[in-house]
Amino acid sequence: MPLNRKKSDDGEQLVDFPSSSGDDASLITKLRKGYQLGRPALVKKTGKYRVTYKGLSSSERRSFALDLFQTLIDLKWRWATLVFVFTFFIVYFVFAVIWYILAKAHGDFENLNNPTWTPCIERAKTFADLLLFSIETQTTIGYGTFYPNTSCSGSLLLVFVQITVGFLLETLLVGFLLVKLSRPKHRRHTLLFSEKALICKEDGDLCLEIRVGDLRKSHLVDTSSFGIFVSEKVSKEGIVYPLYQQQMEFEAHQMQDRVFMMWPLILRHKINEDSPLYEMTFDQMLSNTFELIIILEGTIEATGEICQARTSYSSKDIVWGHRFVNMIDFDNDNGQWSANFEKFNATVPTPTPKCSGKQLAEIYGASSRTNQAQETENLGGTFWRSQSQIITPMTEETSLTKIPDRRPRSYRHSRAPLSFSGFQSQHLEMGRVLNIYK
């Protein structure tokens, strides 16, 4: 069932999922949830993976038992709670069985009606009584109904062993719960990623932009960002890699991969020669054949643990020709900079050519060479050093006497010829010829 592209009123390019009924309804639901070509996205928006392991041998499965503590931490909460409850119950039950064996060997059950008999556990007549006594001993409750007699050999040692095992067990399980509750991965819930990934032109380059933000004021330390481009690749030898990974460099302003998360930032990926998106055209961007995984890594300031937050974007999440709205402003009333998170996902249209990064680079290269040739021909003996200053050849008279420029600083370059308008008009004309602009 093919997907149709549609254009919204504000120029946003979207993927139109067809409406249907019957057998196609489940497929449409899957597509709306991010399925690519009938397959789900590798990483969910929450950062969880859609990866399962099959074909593990029994020896490989036993390796999880060798790292029991990490295995327990990785368990889901419902299974961790069952482990917590059943561990205590099994210990209570095991010691109840031991107390029963001790009482049976001592002959307590054969002398239940003998008033002169001194049992190991006073008033314990059934296994249920011994189970209750085991719980009381390990939890140090002591209702006073059941109590051991030291005249029974082994009762004192068994009480000591059970209380010691109970303390060790409680220490381990409480530590397990604390570690599971304080895992650094929960810190990612206060790290925000924009719902859409935008493609626009920035400083002459085609760029992919996403916005990230941190809701907490105790920000991550030494935060870095990077991306992974996942798609299918066929090598020259015909080997198929269904999930082939390629690195994508993201930077915030001119901080390279460093991210200072004191306020929301825009992570920008330049679609240049090193980008896996360099040769992808407008139609290929909406083909649902790839996935972008964005990862933020940093250190939690309070605990020193490393936290990783991740999300993914597919073709349905990419908006062409838009950029993010500014959400940072100075609050004169409070005298502080403020970030309005209501605008976190807000975008505005911006002129962007519908071509690949490679095609745009070729167009800019051709335009630059053409403009340089025309400017050199028109100026003759005038040499251009920048777009705001002209250096004229010096004659003998001007070389002997230098006349300083006494004009105010803001007007010193007011008469310098500018070439922005000519360059822009010629670039737009070339774009219209190549049919890359709307």
C-alpha positions as CSV (number, residue, x, y, z in Angstrom):
1,M,0.0,0.0,0.0
2,P,1.9,3.1,-1.2
3,L,2.2,6.2,1.0
4,N,1.3,9.6,-0.5
5,R,3.0,12.9,0.3
6,K,0.9,15.9,1.0
7,K,1.6,19.6,1.6
8,S,0.0,21.3,4.5
9,D,-1.2,24.9,4.5
10,D,2.0,26.2,6.1
11,G,4.2,24.5,3.6
12,E,5.1,21.6,5.9
13,Q,5.8,18.4,4.0
14,L,4.1,15.4,5.6
15,V,3.6,11.7,4.8
16,D,-0.1,11.0,4.2
17,F,-1.1,7.6,5.6
18,P,-4.0,6.3,3.6
19,S,-7.3,5.6,5.4
20,S,-8.8,2.2,4.9
21,S,-10.7,-0.5,6.8
22,G,-10.6,-4.2,7.1
23,D,-7.3,-6.0,6.8
24,D,-5.4,-2.8,6.1
25,A,-6.5,-1.1,9.4
26,S,-3.7,-2.8,11.5
27,L,-1.1,-1.9,8.9
28,I,-2.2,1.7,9.0
29,T,-2.0,1.7,12.8
30,K,1.5,0.4,12.6
31,L,2.5,3.0,10.1
32,R,1.2,5.8,12.3
33,K,3.2,4.5,15.2
34,G,6.4,4.8,13.2
35,Y,6.7,1.6,11.2
36,Q,9.1,1.8,8.3
37,L,8.3,-0.2,5.3
38,G,6.2,-2.6,7.4
39,R,8.8,-2.7,10.2
40,P,8.9,-0.9,13.5
41,A,11.5,1.8,14.3
42,L,14.6,0.4,15.9
43,V,14.5,2.9,18.8
44,K,11.2,4.2,20.3
45,K,10.7,7.8,21.1
46,T,11.2,7.0,24.7
47,G,14.7,5.6,23.9
48,K,13.9,1.9,24.4
49,Y,15.2,-0.6,21.8
50,R,13.1,-2.9,19.7
51,V,15.7,-5.7,19.8
52,T,15.2,-9.3,20.9
53,Y,17.7,-12.2,21.2
54,K,17.0,-15.7,19.9
55,G,18.9,-18.9,19.6
56,L,20.8,-18.6,22.9
57,S,22.2,-21.9,24.1
58,S,21.8,-23.1,27.7
59,S,25.4,-22.3,28.5
60,E,24.9,-18.7,27.3
61,R,21.7,-18.4,29.3
62,R,23.6,-19.6,32.4
63,S,26.0,-16.6,32.0
64,F,23.2,-14.4,33.3
65,A,23.3,-16.2,36.6
66,L,27.0,-15.4,37.0
67,D,26.1,-11.7,37.0
68,L,23.0,-12.2,39.2
69,F,23.0,-8.7,40.7
70,Q,23.0,-6.9,37.3
71,T,20.4,-9.4,36.1
72,L,18.1,-8.5,39.0
73,I,18.5,-4.8,38.3
74,D,17.6,-5.2,34.7
75,L,14.4,-7.0,35.5
76,K,11.1,-5.2,35.1
77,W,9.5,-4.0,38.3
78,R,6.7,-6.7,38.3
79,W,9.3,-9.5,38.2
80,A,11.6,-7.7,40.7
81,T,8.7,-7.4,43.2
82,L,8.0,-11.1,42.8
83,V,11.6,-12.0,43.4
84,F,11.7,-9.7,46.5
85,V,8.5,-11.4,48.0
86,F,9.4,-15.0,47.1
87,T,12.9,-14.7,48.4
88,F,11.7,-13.8,51.9
89,F,9.0,-16.5,51.7
90,I,11.4,-19.2,50.7
91,V,13.8,-18.3,53.5
92,Y,10.9,-18.3,56.1
93,F,9.7,-21.7,54.7
94,V,13.2,-23.3,54.7
95,F,13.9,-22.4,58.3
96,A,10.4,-23.5,59.3
97,V,11.2,-26.9,57.8
98,I,14.5,-27.0,59.7
99,W,12.6,-26.2,63.0
100,Y,10.1,-28.9,62.2
101,I,12.9,-31.4,61.7
102,L,14.5,-30.3,64.9
103,A,11.3,-30.6,66.8
104,K,10.5,-34.0,65.2
105,A,13.9,-35.4,66.1
106,H,13.5,-34.1,69.7
107,G,10.2,-35.9,70.0
108,D,8.0,-32.9,70.6
109,F,5.1,-34.1,68.4
110,E,4.9,-37.5,70.3
111,N,4.7,-35.6,73.6
112,L,2.1,-32.9,72.9
113,N,-0.1,-34.1,75.8
114,N,2.7,-34.6,78.2
115,P,2.7,-31.7,80.7
116,T,6.2,-32.4,82.0
117,W,7.8,-32.4,78.5
118,T,10.0,-29.5,77.5
119,P,9.7,-29.0,73.7
120,C,12.2,-27.1,71.5
121,I,9.6,-24.5,70.6
122,E,7.1,-23.8,73.4
123,R,3.4,-24.2,72.3
124,A,4.3,-25.2,68.7
125,K,2.1,-28.1,67.8
126,T,1.8,-27.9,63.9
127,F,4.0,-26.9,61.0
128,A,2.0,-23.7,60.7
129,D,3.0,-22.8,64.2
130,L,6.7,-23.4,63.3
131,L,6.3,-21.3,60.1
132,L,4.9,-18.4,62.2
133,F,7.7,-18.8,64.7
134,S,10.2,-18.7,61.8
135,I,8.8,-15.4,60.6
136,E,8.8,-14.0,64.1
137,T,12.4,-15.0,64.6
138,Q,13.7,-13.5,61.4
139,T,11.8,-10.3,61.7
140,T,12.4,-10.0,65.4
141,I,8.7,-9.4,66.1
142,G,8.3,-11.7,69.1
143,Y,4.6,-12.0,69.9
144,G,5.4,-14.0,73.0
145,T,3.3,-17.0,72.0
146,F,6.2,-19.2,70.7
147,Y,9.7,-19.1,72.1
148,P,12.6,-21.6,72.0
149,N,14.0,-23.5,74.9
150,T,17.8,-23.7,75.3
151,S,17.4,-27.2,76.8
152,C,16.8,-28.4,73.3
153,S,20.2,-29.0,71.6
154,G,20.6,-27.0,68.4
155,S,17.9,-24.4,69.1
156,L,20.3,-21.7,70.1
157,L,22.5,-22.2,67.1
158,L,19.6,-22.3,64.7
159,V,18.2,-19.0,66.1
160,F,21.6,-17.4,65.6
161,V,21.9,-18.7,62.0
162,Q,18.4,-17.6,61.0
163,I,18.8,-14.1,62.4
164,T,22.2,-13.6,60.7
165,V,20.8,-14.9,57.4
166,G,17.8,-12.6,57.7
167,F,20.0,-9.5,58.3
168,L,22.2,-10.3,55.3
169,L,19.1,-11.0,53.1
170,E,17.4,-7.7,54.1
171,T,20.7,-5.8,53.5
172,L,21.1,-7.2,50.0
173,L,17.5,-6.7,48.9
174,V,17.3,-3.2,50.3
175,G,20.5,-2.3,48.4
176,F,19.0,-3.9,45.3
177,L,15.9,-1.7,45.6
178,L,18.0,1.4,46.2
179,V,20.1,0.8,43.1
180,K,17.1,0.0,41.0
181,L,15.3,3.2,42.1
182,S,18.4,5.4,41.6
183,R,19.5,4.2,38.2
184,P,20.8,7.0,36.1
185,K,18.6,6.1,33.2
186,H,15.6,7.7,34.9
187,R,17.3,11.0,34.6
188,R,16.5,10.9,30.9
189,H,12.8,11.6,31.6
190,T,13.6,15.2,32.2
191,L,15.7,15.6,29.0
192,L,13.5,16.7,26.1
193,F,13.9,16.1,22.4
194,S,11.8,18.0,19.7
195,E,9.0,16.0,18.1
196,K,10.3,16.8,14.6
197,A,13.6,17.0,12.9
198,L,13.8,20.0,10.6
199,I,15.8,20.5,7.4
200,C,16.7,24.1,6.4
201,K,19.5,26.2,5.1
202,E,21.9,27.7,7.6
203,D,24.9,29.8,6.5
204,G,24.7,28.5,3.0
205,D,24.6,24.8,4.0
206,L,21.7,22.4,4.1
207,C,21.3,21.3,7.8
208,L,19.3,18.9,9.9
209,E,18.2,20.5,13.2
210,I,16.7,19.1,16.4
211,R,16.1,20.9,19.7
212,V,17.1,19.5,23.1
213,G,16.3,20.8,26.5
214,D,16.7,20.0,30.2
215,L,13.9,20.5,32.7
216,R,16.1,20.3,35.8
217,K,18.3,23.1,37.0
218,S,20.9,20.6,38.2
219,H,22.2,20.1,34.6
220,L,24.3,17.3,33.3
221,V,28.1,17.8,33.4
222,D,30.3,17.3,30.4
223,T,27.4,16.6,28.0
224,S,28.1,15.4,24.5
225,S,25.9,14.5,21.5
226,F,26.1,12.4,18.4
227,G,23.8,10.7,15.9
228,I,23.6,7.4,14.2
229,F,22.2,6.9,10.7
230,V,20.7,3.4,10.4
231,S,19.7,2.0,7.0
232,E,20.1,-1.0,4.8
233,K,23.4,-1.3,2.8
234,V,24.6,-3.7,0.1
235,S,28.4,-3.9,-0.2
236,K,30.2,-4.2,-3.5
237,E,30.5,-8.0,-2.8
238,G,26.7,-8.2,-2.5
239,I,26.6,-8.6,1.3
240,V,23.4,-7.1,2.8
241,Y,23.6,-5.3,6.1
242,P,20.0,-4.7,7.2
243,L,21.0,-2.3,10.0
244,Y,24.1,-0.5,8.8
245,Q,25.3,2.3,11.1
246,Q,26.9,5.5,10.1
247,Q,28.1,8.3,12.4
248,M,26.5,11.7,12.2
249,E,28.2,14.7,13.8
250,F,25.9,17.2,15.7
251,E,27.0,20.5,17.2
252,A,25.4,23.3,19.2
253,H,26.5,26.6,17.8
254,Q,30.3,26.3,17.5
255,M,30.8,24.0,20.5
256,Q,31.4,20.9,18.3
257,D,29.9,17.9,20.1
258,R,29.9,19.6,23.5
259,V,26.4,20.6,24.8
260,F,25.9,23.1,27.5
261,M,22.4,22.4,28.7
262,M,21.7,25.5,30.8
263,W,19.0,26.5,28.3
264,P,17.3,24.7,25.3
265,L,19.7,24.3,22.4
266,I,19.4,23.4,18.7
267,L,21.6,20.6,17.6
268,R,22.7,21.0,14.0
269,H,24.0,18.5,11.6
270,K,25.6,19.9,8.4
271,I,24.7,17.9,5.3
272,N,28.1,18.0,3.7
273,E,30.5,15.5,2.2
274,D,30.9,13.6,5.5
275,S,27.1,13.3,6.1
276,P,25.2,10.1,5.1
277,L,22.4,12.5,4.0
278,Y,24.6,14.3,1.5
279,E,23.2,12.7,-1.7
280,M,19.7,12.1,-0.5
281,T,17.1,14.2,-2.4
282,F,13.8,15.5,-1.1
283,D,11.9,12.4,-2.2
284,Q,14.4,10.1,-0.7
285,M,14.1,11.9,2.7
286,L,10.4,10.9,2.7
287,S,10.9,7.3,1.6
288,N,10.9,5.7,5.1
289,T,14.0,3.7,4.4
290,F,16.2,5.0,7.2
291,E,16.3,6.0,10.9
292,L,18.1,8.7,12.8
293,I,19.1,7.9,16.4
294,I,20.1,10.9,18.5
295,I,22.1,10.3,21.7
296,L,22.9,12.7,24.6
297,E,25.5,11.6,27.2
298,G,26.4,13.4,30.3
299,T,27.3,13.0,34.0
300,I,24.8,13.5,36.8
301,E,26.2,16.3,39.0
302,A,24.8,14.9,42.2
303,T,25.8,11.3,41.9
304,G,28.6,11.3,39.3
305,E,26.9,8.6,37.2
306,I,26.8,8.7,33.5
307,C,23.3,9.2,32.0
308,Q,22.3,8.6,28.4
309,A,19.2,9.8,26.7
310,R,18.2,8.8,23.2
311,T,15.4,9.1,20.7
312,S,14.9,8.4,17.0
313,Y,13.5,10.1,13.9
314,S,12.2,8.5,10.8
315,S,10.9,10.0,7.5
316,K,7.5,10.9,9.1
317,D,9.3,13.0,11.7
318,I,11.3,15.1,9.2
319,V,9.9,18.5,8.2
320,W,11.5,20.1,5.1
321,G,11.8,23.9,4.9
322,H,11.1,24.8,8.5
323,R,13.2,26.1,11.4
324,F,12.6,26.3,15.1
325,V,11.0,29.4,16.7
326,N,13.2,31.3,19.2
327,M,12.2,30.5,22.7
328,I,14.8,32.4,24.7
329,D,14.1,35.9,25.7
330,F,15.1,38.4,28.5
331,D,12.5,39.0,31.2
332,N,12.9,42.7,32.1
333,D,10.6,42.2,35.1
334,N,12.7,39.5,36.8
335,G,16.1,40.6,35.2
336,Q,16.7,37.0,34.0
337,W,16.8,35.1,30.8
338,S,13.7,32.9,30.4
339,A,12.9,29.9,28.2
340,N,9.3,29.5,27.1
341,F,8.8,25.7,26.7
342,E,5.4,26.3,25.0
343,K,7.5,27.1,21.9
344,F,9.8,24.1,22.3
345,N,8.3,22.3,19.2
346,A,7.1,25.5,17.4
347,T,8.5,26.0,13.9
348,V,8.2,28.5,11.1
349,P,8.6,28.1,7.3
350,T,11.9,29.2,5.8
351,P,13.0,29.2,2.1
352,T,14.8,25.9,1.5
353,P,15.7,24.4,-1.9
354,K,14.2,21.0,-2.5
355,C,17.5,19.3,-3.5
356,S,20.2,17.3,-1.9
357,G,23.2,18.7,-0.1
358,K,25.4,17.7,-2.9
359,Q,23.3,19.5,-5.5
360,L,23.1,22.6,-3.3
361,A,26.9,22.6,-3.0
362,E,27.3,22.4,-6.7
363,I,24.9,25.3,-7.3
364,Y,26.7,27.5,-4.7
365,G,30.0,26.6,-6.3
366,A,28.9,27.5,-9.8
367,S,27.3,30.7,-8.5
368,S,30.4,31.8,-6.6
369,R,32.7,31.2,-9.6
370,T,30.3,33.2,-11.9
371,N,30.1,36.1,-9.5
372,Q,33.8,36.2,-9.0
373,A,34.5,36.4,-12.7
374,Q,31.9,39.2,-13.2
375,E,33.1,41.3,-10.3
376,T,36.7,41.1,-11.5
377,E,35.7,42.1,-15.0
378,N,33.5,45.0,-13.8
379,L,36.0,46.5,-11.3
380,G,39.0,46.4,-13.6
381,G,41.9,47.7,-11.4
382,T,39.9,47.4,-8.2
383,F,40.6,44.5,-6.0
384,W,38.0,43.1,-3.5
385,R,39.0,42.0,-0.1
386,S,35.6,41.7,1.4
387,Q,32.0,42.6,0.7
388,S,32.2,45.8,2.7
389,Q,35.6,47.3,1.8
390,I,37.5,48.2,-1.4
391,I,41.2,48.6,-1.8
392,T,42.2,50.8,-4.8
393,P,45.7,50.7,-6.3
394,M,47.9,53.3,-4.7
395,T,49.6,56.0,-6.9
396,E,52.7,58.0,-6.3
397,E,50.7,60.9,-4.8
398,T,48.7,58.8,-2.5
399,S,51.7,56.8,-1.4
400,L,53.5,59.9,-0.2
401,T,50.6,61.4,1.8
402,K,48.2,59.2,3.6
403,I,44.9,60.9,4.4
404,P,43.2,59.2,7.4
405,D,39.5,58.5,7.4
406,R,38.0,61.0,9.9
407,R,34.3,59.8,9.5
408,P,32.5,58.3,12.5
409,R,33.1,54.5,12.8
410,S,29.5,53.6,12.0
411,Y,29.7,55.4,8.6
412,R,33.2,54.5,7.5
413,H,32.0,51.7,5.2
414,S,28.8,53.3,4.1
415,R,29.9,54.0,0.6
416,A,31.5,50.6,0.0
417,P,29.7,48.7,-2.7
418,L,27.8,45.6,-1.6
419,S,27.2,42.5,-3.8
420,F,24.6,40.7,-1.7
421,S,21.7,41.7,-3.9
422,G,23.4,40.7,-7.2
423,F,24.6,37.4,-5.8
424,Q,21.2,36.6,-4.3
425,S,19.2,37.4,-7.4
426,Q,21.6,35.4,-9.6
427,H,21.4,32.5,-7.2
428,L,17.6,32.5,-7.1
429,E,17.5,32.7,-10.9
430,M,19.7,29.7,-11.2
431,G,17.5,27.9,-8.6
432,R,14.4,28.6,-10.7
433,V,16.1,27.3,-13.8
434,L,17.0,24.0,-12.0
435,N,13.5,23.9,-10.5
436,I,14.7,23.4,-6.9
437,Y,12.7,26.2,-5.2
438,K,9.0,26.1,-4.5
